[in-house]
Amino acid sequence: MADPVALVRDASLTERAVLGIRDQVLRGKLRAGERLTELGLVDLLGVSRTPVRAALQKLAEEGLLEPTQSNGYLVRNFSEAEIFDAIEVRGTLEGLAARIAAERGVPQPILEQLRHCLAGIDAVLAGARPGDGHLVRYSELNSRFHALLLEASGSTMVARALARVVSLPFAAPDAFVSAQAKIPESLQILKTAQLQHHEILGALEARSSARVEPLVREHARIARKNLELALRNSDALEQVVGAPLIRRRGRS
């Protein structure tokens, strides 16, 4: 029988390796098209080959890396179309979660947390001025809202599917919030997103599954608009974690 302590230790080291490789990739230390080997990453991360091998396999399953025929892995890049598709899939799954939540009824404690979260965003935006002073707090509360939306569904199946999608760069709800510090119209975009948040909450309170699902899917497309704006503004794009992985139109 396997040693439970050893299994926990291996799992912990694997997670450490996953986080380390992902961080190196998203920060551009490991570049798109670069070949990764187990031995090279052992030296870089300071863990043994077993957790590194498991981490590479996990990141390939997530789509961040691509296996090669020579038992190595390449860092992937992502076309604009692939990112748009990932955002659309995320919106579809979040919409499904919202529909399930509305059909089943959201527990009052979760509704209260959603209301509190939106009250916090309202306060942040009320005092916001052009610039990035409000973006960190907005990002925290926005991520919390989306997490509560998933929790409200009570669906582990949807949660697993969504976790796989948002593990990809650029698919998470707050993936492009940092870019908005350099986008002139960013404050208005955030206010529009907040209006959508309130509409979503209202539909959940009314248990209107037919209304809430398209609202959530449309809300996800805010991220697409932010990407489109960032792609036209090099200063904004530099703020996006993982930006070097984006394969721009007209570029190899």
Buried (B, 14 or more C-beta within 10 A) or exposed (E): EEEEEEEEEBEEBBBBBBEBBBEBBBEBEBEBEEEBBBEBBBEBBEBEEBBBBBBBBBBBEBBBBBEEEEEBBBBBBBEBEBBBEBBBBBBBBBBBBBBBBBBBEBEEEBBEBBEEBBEBBBEBBEEBEEEBEBBEBBBBBBBBBBBBBBBBBBBEEBBEBBEBBBBBBBBBBBBBBBBBBBBEEBBEBBBBBBEBBEBBBEBBBEBBBEBBBBBBBBBBBBBBBBBEBBBEBEEBBEBBBBBBBBBEEEEE
